[in-house]
Amino acid sequence: MKKIYIILFIFLVFSVFPLFSQTSQSCVIIYADGDGFTHVRGGTDVYYDLFETDVLGLVFRQGDILITEPGTVLELQVSGSDSIIKISENSSFRIDTFPEKGGGLFSLTYGRIRAKVEKLTGSQSFKIDGKSAVCGVRGTDFGYDIIADPAGLREDILSRVYCFSGSVEVVKKTEQPVLTDTSAVLPGQIITSPKENSIIITANEMVAIKTSEPEKLLAAETVPDDVTSYWDINDFISKPLSTITMQEIRDSLKEKETKKEYRLFWGSMGMILAGTGLEIITLISGNIANTNYFTASSPYYPLVVTGGILIGAGAGGIAAGIIRY
């Protein structure tokens, strides 16, 4: 019997321990508007209805994907910095890696984003990876679009990186190998130079890349009116929150999450204890109507009492989770 209790205790401990695991923080929502968005983490989708859920202060970490619905926009502040990322409607955005301070690597699968990045120092970097190009900055205001080309073929994807202030380095992705040994070049063979696959653009400049033109060299052009007017209408709403304000949001969110975890803990513990107690009584009595097992003279009476205590404790645990938290 002692062995059974030890096994039961180990089971209870390892059943509830994962509820209190801690996770790192990366980006926090400081503004949201529209109908809703989908958050993907570890292959699990969670939909947030903005009419029913207050998402201010919601924290995302490395590997998370955010997918916005039509008419929905999100503004995220990068932890430990004043950098803000605005995710436009109909966009899929992923947090790839996140250093402790300031920078990070992010991915845009489709849609539009805009980022105001504070000036980075040392080895810090802020990069956004897309279908056709990777862009890196050290402090600037820029945007990245991956959309269907309105003037091109139906299957043509248009990638646009544009700069409003500061500078952005754009590196074009290519499936063709970059050749550095010109002695191995055959007559008539085209050499792709590393310099031809990267460019630095400054304020009011843009680079456009179409999937139907994979060999076209990068060239800066003026930011078109449709991009300027779009972001005039959909400019940033929020401003960077101070470290104190960010901490207050995290503390409030952590308190809510802690209460949720405690409710889950006590509810789970209560059901396990009550179920175990009922199982003990059922196994001993065989027939719950046989009252001989419930008399003090019965050799099974201590186990019956133990089962009753477990049932009572389980009910109390469930009640505590509901009432207290």
C-alpha positions, -999 to 999 in steps of 0.1 A, spaced: 0 0 0 29 24 8 43 17 -27 10 27 -43 9 60 -24 45 68 -35 37 62 -71 5 83 -68 25 112 -53 51 111 -81 23 110 -107 6 141 -91 39 161 -90 48 154 -127 12 160 -138 11 196 -126 48 206 -128 46 217 -165 19 242 -156 46 264 -140 72 264 -167 85 299 -176 90 313 -211 111 341 -225 96 374 -237 102 391 -270 75 414 -284 44 429 -267 13 443 -283 9 480 -276 -19 486 -301 -45 465 -319 -75 474 -341 -99 454 -363 -117 421 -361 -90 397 -349 -58 377 -356 -44 342 -353 -14 334 -331 5 302 -340 28 287 -314 43 252 -316 18 242 -343 -12 253 -323 -35 280 -336 -52 305 -312 -77 330 -326 -81 364 -308 -114 382 -314 -106 418 -307 -142 426 -298 -141 400 -270 -105 399 -259 -82 426 -246 -48 418 -262 -29 448 -249 2 435 -232 1 401 -249 36 388 -252 51 368 -281 84 349 -282 107 333 -306 90 310 -332 56 327 -329 36 335 -360 9 363 -362 -17 362 -390 -39 393 -393 -74 393 -408 -87 419 -433 -90 453 -416 -69 442 -386 -36 459 -377 -12 452 -348 17 473 -333 44 454 -314 72 469 -293 104 449 -292 114 442 -256 143 462 -242 141 489 -269 119 516 -284 116 497 -317 80 493 -330 67 469 -357 34 475 -374 18 445 -390 -8 455 -416 -40 436 -425 -38 403 -445 -2 396 -433 17 367 -419 46 377 -396 70 354 -377 95 361 -349 126 340 -358 153 350 -333 153 375 -305 185 388 -287 182 401 -252 183 438 -263 170 457 -293 175 437 -324 161 405 -339 154 385 -370 118 384 -383 101 370 -413 73 383 -436 56 355 -455 30 378 -472 14 412 -465 28 445 -454 48 456 -424 65 489 -413 91 492 -386 106 521 -367 139 508 -353 159 526 -327 196 531 -333 214 499 -325 249 496 -312 277 470 -313 268 437 -329 231 443 -326 211 439 -359 175 442 -370 166 421 -401 134 411 -419 135 381 -442 111 378 -471 105 357 -502 129 376 -524 151 397 -502 165 402 -467 167 437 -454 188 449 -424 188 482 -405 206 497 -375 181 525 -369 155 537 -394 119 539 -405 112 515 -433 86 491 -448 84 458 -465 56 445 -488 51 411 -502 19 413 -524 5 401 -557 18 424 -584 -13 444 -595 3 452 -629 19 418 -635 9 381 -640 -15 364 -617 13 343 -602 37 372 -600 47 382 -565 60 418 -559 84 424 -530 90 461 -521 114 474 -495 112 512 -490 128 537 -466 113 567 -450 143 578 -429 178 565 -422 191 537 -445 183 500 -453 205 474 -468 186 451 -491 201 417 -501 184 399 -530 179 362 -527 189 342 -558 189 305 -567 219 311 -590 253 305 -574 275 335 -569 308 329 -587 340 343 -574 365 323 -595 363 339 -630 388 315 -644 361 288 -644 336 309 -663 326 294 -697 322 316 -728 288 334 -727 281 325 -691 266 352 -669 284 359 -636 263 370 -606 283 394 -585 277 398 -548 276 436 -552 248 432 -578 227 414 -553 228 440 -525 220 477 -523 217 504 -497 186 527 -500 180 559 -481 151 582 -473 123 581 -500 140 553 -519 126 519 -527 137 485 -542 111 464 -561 116 427 -569 93 406 -590 94 368 -590 90 369 -628 123 388 -631 148 367 -611 179 380 -630 170 417 -628 196 437 -609 187 457 -578 181 494 -585 168 522 -563 137 541 -573 115 567 -557 89 555 -533 56 555 -553 25 575 -542 5 544 -534 30 534 -507 32 569 -493 -6 574 -492 -11 539 -477 11 546 -447 -2 582 -444 -36 566 -437 -22 537 -417 5 555 -398 17 544 -363 -9 550 -336 11 542 -305 44 554 -292 71 533 -275 62 525 -239 88 532 -212 105 503 -194 83 510 -163 51 509 -183 62 477 -201 70 461 -168 36 471 -154 19 455 -184 40 423 -180 33 422 -142 -5 426 -149 -4 399 -175 17 376 -154 -8 380 -125 -36 370 -148 -16 340 -161 -7 330 -126 -44 330 -115 -52 310 -146 -25 285 -138 -36 282 -102 -72 276 -113 -59 249 -136 -37 235 -109 -63 233 -82 -90 220 -106 -67 193 -119 -55 184 -84 -90 183 -71 -102 160 -99 -72 137 -94 -77 135 -56 -115 131 -58 -111 104 -86 -85 86 -66 -106 86 -34 -137 73 -53 -115 46 -69 -102 34 -35 -137 31 -21 -150 14 -52 -122 -11 -53 -125 -20 -16 -163 -22 -13 -170 -38 -47 -206 -29 -40 -211 6 -26 -244 -6 -10 -226 -29 13 -224 -8 45 -202 -33 64 -171 -18 49 -181 16 64 -182 5 100 -153 12 124 -148 -25 131 -141 -32 94 -104 -38 85 -110 -17 55 -124 12 74 -91 33 74 -89 30 36 -125 40 33 -118 70 54 -88 79 33 -109 77 2 -135 100 18 -108 125 28 -94 125 -8 -129 131 -22 -135 159 2 -100 174 -5 -106 172 -42 -139 190 -40 -123 216 -18 -95 220 -43 -119 225 -72 -139 251 -51 -107 269 -41 -97 272 -77 -131 286 -87 -137 310 -57 -102 321 -48 -88 326 -83 
